[in-house]
Amino acid sequence: MLIKTATDLNESDVTCYEIYRQRRRFLQSGIAIAGAAIGGSLLSRDASARLSLGSIKPGPFSSDEEKTPFEDVTSYNNFYEFGVDKSDPARNAHKLVTDPWSVTITGEVQKPGTCTLEDILKPHALEERIYRLRCVEGWSMVIPWIGFPLADLIKRFEPAAKAKYVEFETLYDRKQMPGQRRRVLDWPYREGLRMDEAMHPLTLIAVGLYGQVLPNQNGAPLRLVVPWKYGFKSIKSIVKIRFRATQPTSSWTKAAPKEYGFYSNVNPQVSHPRWSQKRERRIGEFRKRKTRMFNGYQEQVASLYTGMDLKKYF
Amino acid sequence: MRKQRLKPVVFLVCLLPAVVLGWQLYVGLLGANPIDEVADSTGEWALRFLLITLLATPLRRRFGWGWTVRIRRMLGLYAFFYACIHLFTYLWLDQFFDWGEIWLDVLDRPFITVGMLAFVLLLPLAATSNHYMMRRLGRSWKRLHRLAYLVPALGVLHFWWLVKADVLEPIVYGAVLAVLLAYRIKAVRMVKTTAREGCTS
């Protein structure tokens, strides 16, 4: 059982209103995307089966730095649902079934419901965004993501005025995600953003990378990408989006509140109890480079935190 | 195995992890972040050799295997050898000899404080591991080398404080160490009891 839904719901309860309305005019948008997304993720480890996502336009904010090789991006992953070693996700993620997939939208929102992956993706034009990814452990990558702004998705569900935060949840299924058999973290994995962070144009829902469907180990079929925050904020394999009036508690914050704060913005001045965050090793490079404030996205996001003590709200 | 062959064979076997690691590094089998892999792997081998060294005495007592004690010094020196690579990887490839940063790390990060302490305590053990120093230090040599019980304990703590969430591996190493130390406590008690009985009879 993938997603537990109450059995006494009728079709209009289960399908979010927005989707229901849009079903009639979906032909204009690239529906091949969803089909490709599902077929590709099952075969994601097989390089010969690399599928295309259809037409992808280049998006804004892309970095012109050298991209981290596909091989490294898809073999060096922190995805504890598939094991704690970096190589575990690539080895175990084939057990994840991404078709069918649905996402439940709940909380302080006008149009809650459960949407299939196809419904989620349909109205959005996909774009490529080449973003830096900085892990809290002191390494970084440059990844060409394929996706669309989270803001565009959120708008469709019409959050209520009370909604100040968005909480995300990863799939919880011990059969598909063998790492969940051990209570390394308090499953399911949860992450959250402040509403303005979620609505920021940099914040992305990714469904692919390197021009192809997102491999399972990278968080298929859809994941968050918040490039100015440490990697663990960018939650993978999302099944639930909840709009909240109060600040959610992230899984890592729950595990170690003194080490992983709610914001977890990349910040070379705030050191982590385990790692000095001043430098990072870009995967594939020998020397370390200096870590930049907000991972180099200061110009875009600094205004979100004006007047905040970032040492206190780490 | 003939006596003279024992040491060369053990020497080569203990060198194997380093050879394999070097080969993996050379052909690119260590994944996307080979430097972290070298640091992790050599750290774990240092800890393993510290524990294997502590196994020599119990094995001799239990099974009468005298050869385990003959290779004990070499095993201890191998622990030091892997600890050296581990530390050097950190100093060079992680910090690039930025001594200010390294000093901050030692002060601010408990797992580094403890790891560094473990290494410092290994130095006198390695330095006095020859016959000359044994003779010269006499009884205090034995007292000094009791540090061999403390160093792996610090090693386990170093590992424990390093991992983010999954403490399974440090727990396993800690449990092995606990068994090895418990054996010694039991052995000391037995010796004392026997000695007392000897006096009263």
Chai-1 contact restraints between the chains, C-beta under 6 A:
chainA,res_idxA,chainB,res_idxB,connection_type,confidence,min_distance_angstrom,max_distance_angstrom,comment,restraint_id
A,D72,B,A32,contact,1.0,0.0,6.0,A-B,restraint_1
A,Y76,B,G31,contact,1.0,0.0,6.0,A-B,restraint_2
A,Y76,B,A32,contact,1.0,0.0,6.0,A-B,restraint_3
A,V84,B,D166,contact,1.0,0.0,6.0,A-B,restraint_4
A,W139,B,N33,contact,1.0,0.0,6.0,A-B,restraint_5
A,V184,B,A165,contact,1.0,0.0,6.0,A-B,restraint_6
A,V184,B,D166,contact,1.0,0.0,6.0,A-B,restraint_7
A,L185,B,A165,contact,1.0,0.0,6.0,A-B,restraint_8
A,A255,B,A165,contact,1.0,0.0,6.0,A-B,restraint_9
A,I283,B,A32,contact,1.0,0.0,6.0,A-B,restraint_10
